[in-house]
Amino acid sequence: MKLNRSFILALCLLFSCNESKEIEIKDFFSLEGDVFLLGEYLTDLTFGLHDIEISSSTESTLLIGIHGTSSDGYEWVYPLKTLNNDTNVVSFFRWDDGSCPDPSIDILLNSIKARLDQSPNLNRVILIGHSYGGLLVTTLSEAWDIDVPLHIHSVAGPLKGIGTLSSLCNYQPPSSLGAGISLHQWRTIQELDGAFNDLDYDPQVVDIKNSSVTRLPKTYKGNKLGHNWSISWVADELSKEE
């Protein structure tokens, strides 16, 4: 009996195959929209940078999605599909979101350097960080020492600091941006964001010189635009610019 490729992939995901497998963008479509299964696949990836499509020499931009704390992965499926085009190499960075960001910043920065060395055609980097991932990529701007433009998008990122982050990790948000770096802060409405609505301050609000800010609307495609939907809304906006 022959099993089709989609069914084999589904079995592999459900029963945690022993061998690590790189996800590819075509797998997003072969599972017929099962975003929770694909999300599990993303979060089961080993820590590090993973291409989720087969790249070619025609692409010029390395685009990386960076998840937040305790991500289920499903919130990234639509955005990664939406941002995949002929000029972007779409990748996903899995990191230890239960610890301070500095070690993972070093890993991401070194991974980007290695990726650019491997593919000289890549001459621009876009980082899209959600929630704690937004804090990670914004902090990475202070360590950026690569001679290519860097575009950072912090989506629902608690850039002001939250919980014990400041005391345990010595976290301070950057006050300005270096040459060749842009930062766009995409902020949810705090009262609608389940990650922030019980706080007596909005951890997304911080002044970073030369960054731009967009406050997201209340709804998206008929749904309340809360914490996880924010990435999809931003992906739609960014796809209009490509």
Stockholm file with secondary structure:
# STOCKHOLM 1.0

chainA/1-242         MKLNRSFILALCLLFSCNESKEIEIKDFFSLEGDVFLLGEYLTDLTFGLHDIEISSSTESTLLIGIHGTSSDGYEWVYPLKTLNNDTNVVSFFRWDDGSCPDPSIDILLNSIKARLDQSPNLNRVILIGHSYGGLLVTTLSEAWDIDVPLHIHSVAGPLKGIGTLSSLCNYQPPSSLGAGISLHQWRTIQELDGAFNDLDYDPQVVDIKNSSVTRLPKTYKGNKLGHNWSISWVADELSKEE
#=GR chainA/1-242 SS CCCCHHHHHHHHHHTTCSSCCCCCHHHHHHTTTCHHHHHHHHHTSCSEEEECSCCCTTCCEEEEEECCTTCCSGGGHHHHHHHCCTTEEEEEEECCTTSCSHHHHHHHHHHHHHHHHHCTTCCEEEEEEETHHHHHHHHHGGGCCCSSCEEEEEESCCTTCCTTHHHHHCCCCCSSCCTTEEEEEEECCGGGCTTTTTSSSCTTCCCCTTCEEEECCSEETTEECCTTHHHHHHHHHHHHHC
#=GC SS_cons         CCCCHHHHHHHHHHTTCSSCCCCCHHHHHHTTTCHHHHHHHHHTSCSEEEECSCCCTTCCEEEEEECCTTCCSGGGHHHHHHHCCTTEEEEEEECCTTSCSHHHHHHHHHHHHHHHHHCTTCCEEEEEEETHHHHHHHHHGGGCCCSSCEEEEEESCCTTCCTTHHHHHCCCCCSSCCTTEEEEEEECCGGGCTTTTTSSSCTTCCCCTTCEEEECCSEETTEECCTTHHHHHHHHHHHHHC
//
